[in-house]
Amino acid sequence: MTFIYNFNIGGSISILTSDTRQILEVMGHKFKVKDAEKKIFQLSDYLIAGGGGENNIVDFILEELQCLDLKYIDDCLGVMDNISSKVDSIFYSDKNKDMYAQFFLVGFNQYGQSGFVYYNTDSEDKVTSNLLPKGMLRVGAALSSDEVFDAASAKVIQPSLNGLQNTNEFAEKITNYLAEVQKNMYLIDEMSVSDTFCYHILYWDYKENKVRHIADKRKLDVSEVKK
């Protein structure tokens, strides 16, 4: 089970959040195992990444990316196709064809243009990637349950972002919103996600003409009685 969310505005900001829940499924029964230390990572000053699903696949992708020593998002747009082929040859066979994983790679180039690479083993086109036009919004999520996410989102008021000039305030509103969604997912079905909220934020500082990075995690207040 997992919850990873990417909020990306071209040329401005990219936010990647996650929980830490891990589940082992045996003969149709799900069991909680030790929570992951983290599911999202900083790869360079300009890149953040995260993955969920089969740990061996996620770890393999992360190791491949780290070996390439990539720095900018436009260096990454063509690499995941090759990594995807390696995953197919190493992990998939008739016996384990149902293994599942998703992986996000987002960030900036040295000129302040942002982009994304998204890998999903269940998608017909396993890899999608592109640079984003300035101001274009793109969101993506890895979810344990669409129904739980939709029900949790319906309980949270979306923040008003109109007129915000401060990037830190903008990022805080988005991360707080996603933290509330994750909290409600936990309250609906704690098997789906954990109550630990992790986030990485990259944003372009136009005054300094460089990228800024914020990362942290916090325990959510889930003391409410579930209805």
TILO-501160 format. One record per residue (C-alpha): x, y, z. Coordinates in steps of 0.05 Angstrom, whole numbers, plus 32768, in hexadecimal, padded with zeros to 4 digits. Layout:
TILO-501160
XYZ ...
***
This chain:
TILO-501160
800080008000 801880467FF4 8007808F7FEC 803580BA7FC3 801D80FC7FA5 803F812C7F75 802781747F6C 804E81967F34 804881DC7F16 807581E77EDA 80B082157EE8 809A82227F2F 809381EA7F61 8091819E7F69 8078817D7FA9 807F81327FB6 805D81157FF4 805680CF800F 804280A3804A 806D806A8065 803D802F8066 80547FEB804D 80267FAF8046 80357F66803A 7FFF7F408015 7FFC7EF4801F 7FC67ECA7FFF 7F977F057FF9 7FA27F1D8041 7FC67F5F8050 7FF57F69808B 80197FA780A2 80647FA280A4 80987FD380BD 808C8017809F 80BD8030806A 80F180618082 80DD808B8046 80C080848001 80D780C67FE4 811F80DD7FDA 814B81167FC3 817681007F89 819981437F7D 8190818D7F8B 815E818D7F50 813D81497F55 810E81247F85 80F380DE7F7B 80C580AC7F9C 80A780677F92 807680357FAE 80607FEE7FA3 80917FB57F9D 80CE7FCC7FC6 81007FA57F9C 80EB7FC97F5D 80EA800E7F7E 812F80027F9D 814A7FEA7F5A 813180287F36 814E80557F6C 819280337F69 819380387F1D 818480837F20 81B8808F7F56 81ED806B7F2C 81DE809A7EF2 81ED80D57F1F 81B780FF7EFE 81B181497F10 817A816A7EE8 813481537ED3 814481597E89 817C81267E93 814880F57EAB 811380F67E74 813280BD7E4C 814F80917E82 8111806F7E9E 810180487E5E 814380247E65 813980187EAF 80F27FFE7EA1 810F7FCB7E71 81407FB47EA6 81087FAD7ED8 80E17F827EA7 811C7F537E9B 81317F4D7EE4 80F07F4B7F0B 80B97F327EDD 80A97EEB7EC7 806C7EC07EC1 80717EB17F0B 80747EF97F24 80527F207EED 80247F437F1F 805B7F6B7F42 80487FB47F46 806D7FF67F4F 806880407F41 80A180727F40 80A380BE7F3C 80DE80E97F28 80D381347F27 80FC81737F29 811C81AD7F03 815281BB7ED0 818781F07ED9 815A82247EB6 811F821D7EE5 80F381F07EB8 80D381B77EDD 80BD81727EC6 80AC812B7ED9 80BA80E27ECB 808480B07EE1 808B80647EDF 805080357EEB 80567FEA7EE1 800A7FE57ED6 800780197E9F 800780077E55 803C803D7E4B 8064802F7E89 808D806F7E84 807480B67E78 80A180F37E7C 80A3813B7E67 80B781827E78 807D81AE7E8F 806C81F17E70 8071822A7EA2 8033822D7ECD 801681E97EB7 7FFA81C07EF1 800681757EF2 7FF481467F2B 800080FC7F33 7FF580CA7F6A 800580827F7E 7FC9806A7FA6 7FB8802B7FCC 7F6E80397FC0 7F4D806D7F93 7F0E80667FBD 7F3180767FFF 7F5580B17FDF 7F1580CD7FC1 7EF080C68003 7F2980E7802A 7F3081207FF8 7EE5812F7FFD 7EEF813D8047 7F258172803C 7F1981B88021 7F4A81C87FE8 7F7582057FFA 7F6C82477FD6 7FAD82577FB1 7F9782967F8F 7FC282D37F9B 7FFA82AF7FC0 803D82D07FB2 806882AA7FE4 808082667FCC 8089824C8013 8041825D8024 802A823C7FE4 805181FD7FF3 803781FC803B 7FEF81FF8025 7FF781C67FF3 801E81998024 7FEC81A7805C 7FB38195802D 7FD481538019 7FE481448062 7F9A814C8073 7F87811E8039 7FB880E98052 7F9E80F08099 7F5780E38081 7F6E80A88058 7F8C808B8098 7F4C809880BF 7F2380758089 7F52803A8081 7F93803980A7 7FAA7FFD807F 7FAE80298042 7FDF805D805C 8008806E8099 800180AB80C6 804780C380B4 804780FA807F 808781068058 8094813D8025 80C9815A7FF7 80C0819E7FD6 80E981BB7F9D 80DA82027F86 80FC82347F58 811682737F7A 811182A77F43 813782DB7F6C 817482AE7F75 816882887F33 817082457F56 8148820B7F72 813682067FBC 812881C67FE2 80FE81B88020 80F48173803F 80D5815A807F 80A58128809D 8072812B80D5 804380FE80FC 7FFB810E80EB 7FC8811A8122 7F9A80DE8119 7F7E80DE815F 7F3880EB8145 7F0680B3814F 7EF78092810C 7EAF809780F8 
***
